[in-house]
């Protein structure tokens, strides 16, 4: 009974645990620390040709969308203990269809403390409430739903020597949907791994992770376990070129039949005197919350170019292409691309401005032609940041 209560209230419990550990850590070392807080607000106005993600087979209505994002970031920094907290309110207002307007919340609190000169502990809790898209079994967009997620991560790292470190991570994630046709779920995870510094900016890593998803179905609980073994390498080819590569083996321990698959990622970053270019590839597997036994393989190639045109002026160009494959029902098989360009201008030390254009195109593979979606947007974003407030805790 106690465990059931703990599982239902793990998010609140996590916040309390982090606060308690933070206070005990600060009291144990009797440190004086610096406290700082930074408020900001972002206003985004955009013209969207398809804000409701309607397929080409449906009536597509453009709209003006106003987004407001006030936020507050706070941090406590002592000799061996660091505490970070942040809150962001995400509000979107639609001009033509006000029922689509919504308000979301994002809150996180984290603690990092040195247990000894070789061991560190990190705790983090993130709560997010936002809007997500809904599709029926034919792939037709049917509207939006509110989803709340609550994620807790606890990790510890120990340095065996100057180059070799090992770590362990425990995590718990909750997914709660407002719509009755979506399935709430909980994901528990555990990971162990190691990292070796081979010198010359070369890092080698390896890890094993086990994740267990529990779906709260009307007929009872349905569980799904996933094992992942992965390795990674990060290296610097030259003073201006860095790259990373990784691969993993995945085993989905389904009740009916186990499935093997693989993950992979690679990336390269090239810097120039006033610009940088990035190219990356990722193959990931998601075991969908809200859909029992849904497994999606997503392959994405991303490229970006960031150019500093002057002291306070810059240009960003981005593009990506993705391919989704789902098992076992093939309900979300799609191909898509995203592209965008934005100009940045720091008008004042406290005011950042961005103006740009983005385009999204999606195709439904096979019989899912109802997933064909086009979307263009022109936007301007203003972000004002207040002066940082600083204090000291004695």
FIMAR-754128 format. One record per residue (C-alpha): residue in three letters; x, y, z; residue number from 1. Coordinates in Angstrom, 1 decimal. Layout:
residues N
+------+--------+--------+--------+-----+
| type |   east |  north |     up | seq |
+------+--------+--------+--------+-----+
|  Ala |      X |      Y |      Z | NUM |
...
+------+--------+--------+--------+-----+
END
This chain:
residues 394
+------+--------+--------+--------+-----+
| type |   east |  north |     up | seq |
+------+--------+--------+--------+-----+
|  Unk |    0.0 |    0.0 |    0.0 |   1 |
|  Unk |    2.8 |    2.4 |    0.8 |   2 |
|  Unk |    4.6 |    1.5 |   -2.5 |   3 |
|  Unk |    1.4 |    2.3 |   -4.4 |   4 |
|  Unk |    1.1 |    5.7 |   -2.7 |   5 |
|  Unk |    4.8 |    6.4 |   -3.4 |   6 |
|  Unk |    4.3 |    5.5 |   -7.1 |   7 |
|  Unk |    1.3 |    7.8 |   -7.4 |   8 |
|  Unk |    3.0 |   10.7 |   -5.7 |   9 |
|  Unk |    6.6 |   10.2 |   -6.7 |  10 |
|  Unk |    6.9 |   13.6 |   -8.3 |  11 |
|  Unk |    6.0 |   15.4 |   -5.1 |  12 |
|  Unk |    8.1 |   13.0 |   -3.1 |  13 |
|  Unk |   11.1 |   13.8 |   -5.4 |  14 |
|  Unk |   10.9 |   17.5 |   -4.9 |  15 |
|  Unk |   10.8 |   17.0 |   -1.1 |  16 |
|  Unk |   13.7 |   14.6 |   -1.2 |  17 |
|  Unk |   15.8 |   17.0 |   -3.2 |  18 |
|  Unk |   15.0 |   19.9 |   -0.9 |  19 |
|  Unk |   15.8 |   17.8 |    2.2 |  20 |
|  Unk |   19.1 |   16.5 |    0.7 |  21 |
|  Unk |   20.0 |   20.0 |   -0.4 |  22 |
|  Unk |   19.4 |   21.5 |    3.1 |  23 |
|  Unk |   21.3 |   18.6 |    4.8 |  24 |
|  Unk |   24.2 |   19.0 |    2.3 |  25 |
|  Unk |   24.4 |   22.8 |    2.9 |  26 |
|  Unk |   24.1 |   22.4 |    6.7 |  27 |
|  Unk |   26.7 |   19.5 |    6.8 |  28 |
|  Unk |   29.4 |   21.6 |    5.2 |  29 |
|  Unk |   28.3 |   24.9 |    6.8 |  30 |
|  Unk |   29.0 |   26.7 |    3.5 |  31 |
|  Unk |   28.3 |   30.3 |    2.5 |  32 |
|  Unk |   26.9 |   30.4 |   -1.0 |  33 |
|  Unk |   25.9 |   32.8 |   -3.7 |  34 |
|  Unk |   22.2 |   33.1 |   -4.6 |  35 |
|  Unk |   21.2 |   34.5 |   -7.9 |  36 |
|  Unk |   17.9 |   34.9 |   -9.8 |  37 |
|  Unk |   17.1 |   36.0 |  -13.4 |  38 |
|  Unk |   13.6 |   36.8 |  -14.6 |  39 |
|  Unk |   12.8 |   37.0 |  -18.3 |  40 |
|  Unk |    9.9 |   37.1 |  -20.8 |  41 |
|  Unk |    9.7 |   36.1 |  -24.4 |  42 |
|  Unk |    7.0 |   37.2 |  -26.8 |  43 |
|  Unk |    6.6 |   35.3 |  -30.1 |  44 |
|  Unk |    4.2 |   36.4 |  -32.8 |  45 |
|  Unk |    3.8 |   34.2 |  -35.9 |  46 |
|  Unk |    1.6 |   33.6 |  -38.9 |  47 |
|  Unk |    1.1 |   29.9 |  -39.3 |  48 |
|  Unk |   -0.4 |   28.4 |  -42.4 |  49 |
|  Unk |   -1.4 |   25.1 |  -40.6 |  50 |
|  Unk |   -1.4 |   25.6 |  -36.8 |  51 |
|  Unk |   -3.9 |   22.8 |  -36.2 |  52 |
|  Unk |   -1.8 |   20.2 |  -38.1 |  53 |
|  Unk |   -4.5 |   19.3 |  -40.5 |  54 |
|  Unk |   -3.8 |   16.9 |  -43.3 |  55 |
|  Unk |   -4.0 |   18.0 |  -47.0 |  56 |
|  Unk |   -7.2 |   16.0 |  -47.2 |  57 |
|  Unk |   -8.9 |   18.3 |  -44.7 |  58 |
|  Unk |   -9.7 |   22.0 |  -44.6 |  59 |
|  Unk |   -6.6 |   23.8 |  -43.6 |  60 |
|  Unk |   -7.1 |   27.2 |  -41.8 |  61 |
|  Unk |   -4.2 |   29.6 |  -41.3 |  62 |
|  Unk |   -4.0 |   31.6 |  -38.1 |  63 |
|  Unk |   -2.0 |   34.1 |  -36.1 |  64 |
|  Unk |   -0.5 |   32.6 |  -32.9 |  65 |
|  Unk |    0.8 |   34.6 |  -30.0 |  66 |
|  Unk |    3.1 |   32.9 |  -27.5 |  67 |
|  Unk |    4.1 |   34.3 |  -24.2 |  68 |
|  Unk |    6.9 |   32.7 |  -22.1 |  69 |
|  Unk |    7.7 |   34.4 |  -18.8 |  70 |
|  Unk |   10.3 |   32.5 |  -16.8 |  71 |
|  Unk |   12.4 |   32.7 |  -13.6 |  72 |
|  Unk |   15.8 |   31.0 |  -13.2 |  73 |
|  Unk |   17.4 |   30.7 |   -9.8 |  74 |
|  Unk |   20.7 |   29.1 |   -8.6 |  75 |
|  Unk |   22.5 |   28.6 |   -5.4 |  76 |
|  Unk |   26.3 |   28.0 |   -5.7 |  77 |
|  Unk |   28.4 |   27.0 |   -2.8 |  78 |
|  Unk |   31.8 |   25.4 |   -2.6 |  79 |
|  Unk |   30.6 |   21.8 |   -3.0 |  80 |
|  Unk |   26.9 |   22.2 |   -3.5 |  81 |
|  Unk |   24.9 |   23.6 |   -6.4 |  82 |
|  Unk |   21.1 |   24.0 |   -6.5 |  83 |
|  Unk |   19.3 |   25.1 |   -9.6 |  84 |
|  Unk |   15.6 |   25.8 |  -10.0 |  85 |
|  Unk |   13.5 |   27.2 |  -12.9 |  86 |
|  Unk |    9.9 |   27.9 |  -13.8 |  87 |
|  Unk |    8.5 |   28.7 |  -17.3 |  88 |
|  Unk |    4.9 |   29.4 |  -18.2 |  89 |
|  Unk |    4.1 |   28.7 |  -21.9 |  90 |
|  Unk |    0.9 |   30.4 |  -23.1 |  91 |
|  Unk |   -0.3 |   30.2 |  -26.7 |  92 |
|  Unk |   -3.2 |   32.2 |  -28.0 |  93 |
|  Unk |   -4.9 |   31.5 |  -31.4 |  94 |
|  Unk |   -6.6 |   34.4 |  -33.1 |  95 |
|  Unk |   -9.3 |   32.4 |  -35.1 |  96 |
|  Unk |   -9.9 |   29.4 |  -32.8 |  97 |
|  Unk |   -9.6 |   30.4 |  -29.2 |  98 |
|  Unk |  -10.5 |   26.9 |  -27.9 |  99 |
|  Unk |   -7.1 |   25.8 |  -29.1 | 100 |
|  Unk |   -5.4 |   28.3 |  -26.8 | 101 |
|  Unk |   -3.7 |   26.8 |  -23.9 | 102 |
|  Unk |   -1.4 |   27.5 |  -20.9 | 103 |
|  Unk |    1.5 |   25.1 |  -20.1 | 104 |
|  Unk |    3.9 |   24.9 |  -17.2 | 105 |
|  Unk |    7.5 |   23.7 |  -16.9 | 106 |
|  Unk |    9.2 |   23.4 |  -13.5 | 107 |
|  Unk |   12.5 |   21.8 |  -12.5 | 108 |
|  Unk |   14.8 |   21.7 |   -9.5 | 109 |
|  Unk |   18.2 |   20.1 |   -9.3 | 110 |
|  Unk |   20.9 |   19.4 |   -6.9 | 111 |
|  Unk |   24.6 |   18.6 |   -7.4 | 112 |
|  Unk |   26.8 |   18.0 |   -4.4 | 113 |
|  Unk |   30.3 |   16.5 |   -3.8 | 114 |
|  Unk |   30.2 |   13.6 |   -1.4 | 115 |
|  Unk |   34.0 |   13.5 |   -1.5 | 116 |
|  Unk |   36.8 |   14.6 |   -3.8 | 117 |
|  Unk |   36.0 |   11.6 |   -6.0 | 118 |
|  Unk |   32.3 |   11.1 |   -5.7 | 119 |
|  Unk |   29.4 |   13.4 |   -6.8 | 120 |
|  Unk |   25.7 |   13.0 |   -6.5 | 121 |
|  Unk |   23.0 |   14.6 |   -8.7 | 122 |
|  Unk |   19.2 |   14.8 |   -8.2 | 123 |
|  Unk |   16.8 |   16.3 |  -10.6 | 124 |
|  Unk |   13.0 |   16.6 |  -10.9 | 125 |
|  Unk |   11.2 |   18.0 |  -13.9 | 126 |
|  Unk |    7.5 |   18.6 |  -14.3 | 127 |
|  Unk |    6.0 |   19.6 |  -17.6 | 128 |
|  Unk |    2.4 |   20.2 |  -18.7 | 129 |
|  Unk |    1.9 |   20.9 |  -22.4 | 130 |
|  Unk |   -0.3 |   20.2 |  -25.4 | 131 |
|  Unk |    0.2 |   17.2 |  -27.7 | 132 |
|  Unk |   -1.3 |   16.1 |  -31.0 | 133 |
|  Unk |   -3.8 |   13.3 |  -31.2 | 134 |
|  Unk |   -4.3 |   10.9 |  -34.2 | 135 |
|  Unk |   -6.8 |    8.1 |  -34.8 | 136 |
|  Unk |   -6.0 |    4.6 |  -36.1 | 137 |
|  Unk |   -6.1 |    5.9 |  -39.7 | 138 |
|  Unk |   -3.5 |    8.6 |  -39.0 | 139 |
|  Unk |   -5.9 |   11.5 |  -39.2 | 140 |
|  Unk |   -5.2 |   14.4 |  -36.8 | 141 |
|  Unk |   -8.2 |   14.5 |  -34.5 | 142 |
|  Unk |   -7.1 |   17.4 |  -32.2 | 143 |
|  Unk |   -5.0 |   18.1 |  -29.2 | 144 |
|  Unk |   -4.7 |   16.8 |  -25.7 | 145 |
|  Unk |   -3.0 |   17.9 |  -22.5 | 146 |
|  Unk |   -0.2 |   15.7 |  -21.2 | 147 |
|  Unk |    1.6 |   16.0 |  -17.9 | 148 |
|  Unk |    5.0 |   14.5 |  -17.4 | 149 |
|  Unk |    6.9 |   14.1 |  -14.1 | 150 |
|  Unk |   10.5 |   12.9 |  -14.3 | 151 |
|  Unk |   12.9 |   12.1 |  -11.5 | 152 |
|  Unk |   16.6 |   11.3 |  -12.0 | 153 |
|  Unk |   19.1 |   10.4 |   -9.3 | 154 |
|  Unk |   22.7 |    9.7 |  -10.3 | 155 |
|  Unk |   26.1 |    9.2 |   -8.6 | 156 |
|  Unk |   29.6 |    9.3 |  -10.2 | 157 |
|  Unk |   32.8 |    8.0 |   -8.8 | 158 |
|  Unk |   36.3 |    8.6 |  -10.2 | 159 |
|  Unk |   38.5 |    5.5 |   -9.9 | 160 |
|  Unk |   41.5 |    7.5 |  -11.0 | 161 |
|  Unk |   42.3 |   10.7 |  -13.0 | 162 |
|  Unk |   40.9 |    9.2 |  -16.3 | 163 |
|  Unk |   38.4 |    6.5 |  -15.4 | 164 |
|  Unk |   35.0 |    7.1 |  -13.9 | 165 |
|  Unk |   31.9 |    5.0 |  -13.2 | 166 |
|  Unk |   28.3 |    6.1 |  -12.7 | 167 |
|  Unk |   24.9 |    4.8 |  -11.9 | 168 |
|  Unk |   21.5 |    6.4 |  -12.6 | 169 |
|  Unk |   18.0 |    5.7 |  -11.3 | 170 |
|  Unk |   15.0 |    7.3 |  -13.0 | 171 |
|  Unk |   11.2 |    7.4 |  -12.8 | 172 |
|  Unk |    8.9 |    9.1 |  -15.3 | 173 |
|  Unk |    5.1 |    9.6 |  -15.2 | 174 |
|  Unk |    2.9 |   10.3 |  -18.3 | 175 |
|  Unk |   -0.7 |   11.4 |  -17.5 | 176 |
|  Unk |   -3.1 |   12.2 |  -20.4 | 177 |
|  Unk |   -6.3 |   14.2 |  -20.1 | 178 |
|  Unk |   -8.0 |   12.4 |  -23.0 | 179 |
|  Unk |   -9.8 |    9.2 |  -22.1 | 180 |
|  Unk |   -8.6 |    7.3 |  -25.1 | 181 |
|  Unk |   -4.9 |    7.7 |  -24.1 | 182 |
|  Unk |   -3.2 |    5.4 |  -21.6 | 183 |
|  Unk |   -1.4 |    6.7 |  -18.6 | 184 |
|  Unk |    2.0 |    5.1 |  -17.9 | 185 |
|  Unk |    5.0 |    5.0 |  -15.7 | 186 |
|  Unk |    8.6 |    4.3 |  -16.7 | 187 |
|  Unk |   11.2 |    3.1 |  -14.3 | 188 |
|  Unk |   14.9 |    2.9 |  -15.4 | 189 |
|  Unk |   18.3 |    1.9 |  -14.1 | 190 |
|  Unk |   21.6 |    2.5 |  -15.8 | 191 |
|  Unk |   25.3 |    1.7 |  -15.0 | 192 |
|  Unk |   28.2 |    2.9 |  -17.1 | 193 |
|  Unk |   31.7 |    4.1 |  -17.3 | 194 |
|  Unk |   33.8 |    6.8 |  -19.0 | 195 |
|  Unk |   37.5 |    6.8 |  -19.9 | 196 |
|  Unk |   39.5 |    9.8 |  -20.8 | 197 |
|  Unk |   42.0 |    8.6 |  -23.3 | 198 |
|  Unk |   43.7 |   12.0 |  -23.6 | 199 |
|  Unk |   43.9 |   14.5 |  -26.4 | 200 |
|  Unk |   40.2 |   15.3 |  -26.0 | 201 |
|  Unk |   39.2 |   11.7 |  -26.6 | 202 |
|  Unk |   36.4 |   10.2 |  -24.4 | 203 |
|  Unk |   35.3 |    6.5 |  -24.5 | 204 |
|  Unk |   32.0 |    5.5 |  -22.8 | 205 |
|  Unk |   29.9 |    2.3 |  -22.3 | 206 |
|  Unk |   26.7 |    1.7 |  -20.5 | 207 |
|  Unk |   23.9 |   -0.7 |  -19.8 | 208 |
|  Unk |   20.3 |    0.4 |  -19.2 | 209 |
|  Unk |   17.1 |   -1.4 |  -18.2 | 210 |
|  Unk |   13.8 |    0.4 |  -18.6 | 211 |
|  Unk |   10.4 |   -0.9 |  -17.5 | 212 |
|  Unk |    7.1 |    0.7 |  -18.7 | 213 |
|  Unk |    3.8 |    0.1 |  -16.8 | 214 |
|  Unk |    0.6 |    1.0 |  -18.7 | 215 |
|  Unk |   -2.5 |    1.6 |  -16.6 | 216 |
|  Unk |   -5.0 |   -0.1 |  -18.9 | 217 |
|  Unk |   -8.7 |   -0.7 |  -18.1 | 218 |
|  Unk |   -8.1 |   -4.4 |  -17.7 | 219 |
|  Unk |   -5.2 |   -3.9 |  -15.3 | 220 |
|  Unk |   -1.5 |   -3.1 |  -15.6 | 221 |
|  Unk |    0.5 |   -4.0 |  -18.7 | 222 |
|  Unk |    4.3 |   -4.0 |  -18.5 | 223 |
|  Unk |    7.1 |   -3.9 |  -21.1 | 224 |
|  Unk |   10.8 |   -4.2 |  -20.3 | 225 |
|  Unk |   13.7 |   -2.9 |  -22.5 | 226 |
|  Unk |   17.4 |   -3.7 |  -22.3 | 227 |
|  Unk |   20.0 |   -1.4 |  -23.9 | 228 |
|  Unk |   23.7 |   -1.9 |  -24.2 | 229 |
|  Unk |   25.6 |    1.0 |  -25.8 | 230 |
|  Unk |   29.1 |    2.4 |  -26.4 | 231 |
|  Unk |   30.3 |    5.9 |  -27.5 | 232 |
|  Unk |   33.4 |    7.8 |  -28.6 | 233 |
|  Unk |   34.0 |   11.5 |  -28.7 | 234 |
|  Unk |   37.2 |   12.9 |  -30.3 | 235 |
|  Unk |   38.7 |   16.0 |  -31.6 | 236 |
|  Unk |   40.1 |   15.6 |  -35.1 | 237 |
|  Unk |   41.7 |   19.1 |  -35.1 | 238 |
|  Unk |   41.5 |   22.4 |  -33.3 | 239 |
|  Unk |   38.4 |   23.3 |  -35.3 | 240 |
|  Unk |   36.7 |   19.8 |  -35.8 | 241 |
|  Unk |   35.0 |   17.6 |  -33.2 | 242 |
|  Unk |   33.1 |   14.4 |  -33.8 | 243 |
|  Unk |   31.1 |   11.8 |  -31.9 | 244 |
|  Unk |   29.9 |    8.3 |  -32.7 | 245 |
|  Unk |   27.8 |    5.8 |  -30.7 | 246 |
|  Unk |   25.9 |    2.6 |  -31.2 | 247 |
|  Unk |   23.7 |    0.4 |  -29.1 | 248 |
|  Unk |   21.9 |   -3.0 |  -29.0 | 249 |
|  Unk |   18.3 |   -3.0 |  -27.8 | 250 |
|  Unk |   16.2 |   -5.9 |  -26.7 | 251 |
|  Unk |   12.5 |   -5.4 |  -26.1 | 252 |
|  Unk |   11.3 |   -8.1 |  -23.7 | 253 |
|  Unk |    7.7 |   -8.3 |  -25.0 | 254 |
|  Unk |    5.5 |  -10.9 |  -23.3 | 255 |
|  Unk |    4.6 |  -12.5 |  -26.6 | 256 |
|  Unk |    7.9 |  -12.4 |  -28.4 | 257 |
|  Unk |   11.2 |  -10.6 |  -27.7 | 258 |
|  Unk |   12.5 |   -8.2 |  -30.4 | 259 |
|  Unk |   16.1 |   -7.1 |  -31.1 | 260 |
|  Unk |   17.0 |   -3.8 |  -32.7 | 261 |
|  Unk |   19.8 |   -1.3 |  -32.7 | 262 |
|  Unk |   20.4 |    2.4 |  -32.1 | 263 |
|  Unk |   23.2 |    4.7 |  -33.4 | 264 |
|  Unk |   24.3 |    8.3 |  -33.6 | 265 |
|  Unk |   27.1 |   10.3 |  -35.2 | 266 |
|  Unk |   27.9 |   13.9 |  -35.4 | 267 |
|  Unk |   30.6 |   16.4 |  -36.5 | 268 |
|  Unk |   31.1 |   20.0 |  -35.7 | 269 |
|  Unk |   33.3 |   22.3 |  -37.7 | 270 |
|  Unk |   34.1 |   25.8 |  -36.5 | 271 |
|  Unk |   35.4 |   28.7 |  -38.6 | 272 |
|  Unk |   36.5 |   32.2 |  -37.7 | 273 |
|  Unk |   32.9 |   33.6 |  -37.5 | 274 |
|  Unk |   30.7 |   30.5 |  -38.1 | 275 |
|  Unk |   30.1 |   26.9 |  -37.3 | 276 |
|  Unk |   28.6 |   24.0 |  -39.2 | 277 |
|  Unk |   27.0 |   20.8 |  -37.6 | 278 |
|  Unk |   25.9 |   17.6 |  -39.3 | 279 |
|  Unk |   24.4 |   14.7 |  -37.3 | 280 |
|  Unk |   22.6 |   11.4 |  -37.6 | 281 |
|  Unk |   20.6 |    9.5 |  -35.0 | 282 |
|  Unk |   18.6 |    6.3 |  -35.0 | 283 |
|  Unk |   16.6 |    6.0 |  -31.8 | 284 |
|  Unk |   13.8 |    3.7 |  -30.5 | 285 |
|  Unk |   10.9 |    5.0 |  -28.5 | 286 |
|  Unk |    8.5 |    2.9 |  -26.6 | 287 |
|  Unk |    5.5 |    5.1 |  -26.6 | 288 |
|  Unk |    3.8 |    6.3 |  -23.5 | 289 |
|  Unk |    0.1 |    6.4 |  -24.0 | 290 |
|  Unk |    0.1 |    3.5 |  -26.6 | 291 |
|  Unk |    0.5 |    0.0 |  -25.2 | 292 |
|  Unk |    3.2 |   -2.0 |  -26.9 | 293 |
|  Unk |    3.8 |    0.8 |  -29.4 | 294 |
|  Unk |    7.5 |    0.9 |  -30.5 | 295 |
|  Unk |    8.7 |    3.6 |  -32.9 | 296 |
|  Unk |   12.0 |    3.7 |  -34.7 | 297 |
|  Unk |   13.0 |    7.2 |  -35.7 | 298 |
|  Unk |   16.0 |    8.1 |  -38.0 | 299 |
|  Unk |   16.9 |   11.7 |  -38.3 | 300 |
|  Unk |   19.6 |   13.6 |  -40.2 | 301 |
|  Unk |   20.2 |   17.2 |  -39.0 | 302 |
|  Unk |   22.3 |   20.0 |  -40.5 | 303 |
|  Unk |   22.8 |   23.5 |  -39.3 | 304 |
|  Unk |   24.9 |   26.6 |  -40.1 | 305 |
|  Unk |   25.4 |   29.4 |  -37.5 | 306 |
|  Unk |   27.1 |   32.6 |  -38.7 | 307 |
|  Unk |   28.0 |   35.7 |  -36.7 | 308 |
|  Unk |   27.6 |   38.6 |  -39.0 | 309 |
|  Unk |   28.7 |   41.2 |  -36.5 | 310 |
|  Unk |   29.0 |   41.8 |  -32.8 | 311 |
|  Unk |   25.3 |   41.8 |  -32.1 | 312 |
|  Unk |   24.0 |   40.2 |  -35.4 | 313 |
|  Unk |   23.8 |   36.6 |  -36.4 | 314 |
|  Unk |   22.2 |   34.2 |  -38.9 | 315 |
|  Unk |   21.0 |   30.6 |  -38.2 | 316 |
|  Unk |   20.1 |   28.1 |  -40.9 | 317 |
|  Unk |   18.8 |   24.6 |  -39.9 | 318 |
|  Unk |   17.3 |   21.6 |  -41.7 | 319 |
|  Unk |   16.4 |   18.0 |  -40.8 | 320 |
|  Unk |   14.8 |   15.0 |  -42.4 | 321 |
|  Unk |   13.2 |   12.1 |  -40.4 | 322 |
|  Unk |   11.7 |    8.7 |  -41.0 | 323 |
|  Unk |    9.4 |    7.0 |  -38.5 | 324 |
|  Unk |    8.5 |    3.3 |  -38.4 | 325 |
|  Unk |    6.2 |    1.9 |  -35.7 | 326 |
|  Unk |    5.5 |   -1.6 |  -34.5 | 327 |
|  Unk |    3.3 |   -3.6 |  -34.4 | 328 |
|  Unk |    0.4 |   -1.6 |  -35.9 | 329 |
|  Unk |    2.3 |    0.8 |  -38.2 | 330 |
|  Unk |    0.0 |    3.7 |  -37.0 | 331 |
|  Unk |    2.7 |    6.4 |  -37.2 | 332 |
|  Unk |    4.8 |    5.5 |  -40.2 | 333 |
|  Unk |    5.8 |    8.9 |  -41.7 | 334 |
|  Unk |    8.6 |   10.8 |  -43.5 | 335 |
|  Unk |    9.2 |   14.4 |  -42.9 | 336 |
|  Unk |   11.5 |   17.4 |  -43.2 | 337 |
|  Unk |   11.9 |   20.6 |  -41.3 | 338 |
|  Unk |   13.8 |   23.7 |  -42.5 | 339 |
|  Unk |   14.2 |   27.2 |  -41.2 | 340 |
|  Unk |   16.2 |   30.4 |  -41.2 | 341 |
|  Unk |   16.4 |   33.1 |  -38.6 | 342 |
|  Unk |   18.2 |   36.3 |  -38.1 | 343 |
|  Unk |   19.3 |   37.3 |  -34.6 | 344 |
|  Unk |   19.9 |   40.8 |  -33.3 | 345 |
|  Unk |   20.9 |   41.9 |  -29.8 | 346 |
|  Unk |   19.2 |   45.3 |  -29.9 | 347 |
|  Unk |   20.1 |   46.1 |  -26.3 | 348 |
|  Unk |   22.1 |   44.2 |  -23.6 | 349 |
|  Unk |   18.7 |   43.2 |  -22.1 | 350 |
|  Unk |   16.8 |   42.6 |  -25.4 | 351 |
|  Unk |   17.2 |   39.8 |  -28.0 | 352 |
|  Unk |   15.3 |   39.8 |  -31.3 | 353 |
|  Unk |   14.8 |   37.0 |  -33.8 | 354 |
|  Unk |   12.9 |   37.0 |  -37.1 | 355 |
|  Unk |   12.6 |   34.1 |  -39.4 | 356 |
|  Unk |   10.8 |   31.5 |  -41.5 | 357 |
|  Unk |   10.2 |   27.8 |  -41.1 | 358 |
|  Unk |    8.7 |   25.0 |  -43.2 | 359 |
|  Unk |    7.5 |   21.5 |  -42.3 | 360 |
|  Unk |    6.4 |   18.8 |  -44.7 | 361 |
|  Unk |    5.3 |   15.3 |  -43.7 | 362 |
|  Unk |    4.2 |   12.3 |  -45.7 | 363 |
|  Unk |    2.3 |    9.3 |  -44.5 | 364 |
|  Unk |    3.9 |    6.1 |  -45.7 | 365 |
|  Unk |    1.9 |    3.3 |  -47.3 | 366 |
|  Unk |   -1.9 |    3.6 |  -46.7 | 367 |
|  Unk |   -1.4 |    6.6 |  -44.3 | 368 |
|  Unk |   -1.9 |    9.3 |  -46.9 | 369 |
|  Unk |   -4.0 |   11.1 |  -44.3 | 370 |
|  Unk |   -0.7 |   12.0 |  -42.6 | 371 |
|  Unk |    0.3 |   14.3 |  -45.4 | 372 |
|  Unk |    0.8 |   17.7 |  -43.8 | 373 |
|  Unk |    2.3 |   21.0 |  -44.9 | 374 |
|  Unk |    3.1 |   23.9 |  -42.6 | 375 |
|  Unk |    4.8 |   27.2 |  -43.1 | 376 |
|  Unk |    5.4 |   30.0 |  -40.5 | 377 |
|  Unk |    6.8 |   33.5 |  -40.4 | 378 |
|  Unk |    7.7 |   34.7 |  -36.9 | 379 |
|  Unk |    9.3 |   37.4 |  -34.8 | 380 |
|  Unk |   10.4 |   36.8 |  -31.2 | 381 |
|  Unk |   11.4 |   39.3 |  -28.6 | 382 |
|  Unk |   13.1 |   38.2 |  -25.4 | 383 |
|  Unk |   13.7 |   40.6 |  -22.5 | 384 |
|  Unk |   16.0 |   39.6 |  -19.6 | 385 |
|  Unk |   16.0 |   41.6 |  -16.4 | 386 |
|  Unk |   19.3 |   42.3 |  -14.6 | 387 |
|  Unk |   20.5 |   39.4 |  -12.5 | 388 |
|  Unk |   19.8 |   39.6 |   -8.8 | 389 |
|  Unk |   22.5 |   38.4 |   -6.5 | 390 |
|  Unk |   22.6 |   37.7 |   -2.8 | 391 |
|  Unk |   24.5 |   35.7 |   -0.3 | 392 |
|  Unk |   23.4 |   33.1 |    2.2 | 393 |
|  Unk |   25.4 |   33.3 |    5.4 | 394 |
+------+--------+--------+--------+-----+
END
